[in-house]
Amino acid sequence: GVGMSPATLAQVYQPGFTTKGAGGQGLGLAALDREVASYGGTVHIASTVGVGTAVTLTLPGACANAAAPA
């Protein structure tokens, strides 16, 4: 994409927010954020108009008590 303005970026997690016009439902990022949070993770979106957007998902390890690899 072409990146998002700060005003658009501030709204991306709001249910129903879309930049797709009448055909968009605006549920994707709100649902993604909710699902990732349910696993103890986070979603970070960095965007610059004219450059693009990067989405980073951070999730906890599968087993918090597992021994670290040697």
PyMOL commands that set and color helices and strands:
alter all, ss='L'
color gray80, all
select helices_A, chain A and resi 6-9+21-23+28-38
alter helices_A, ss='H'
color red, helices_A
select strands_A, chain A and resi 42-48+52-58
alter strands_A, ss='S'
color yellow, strands_A
deselect
rebuild
show_as cartoon
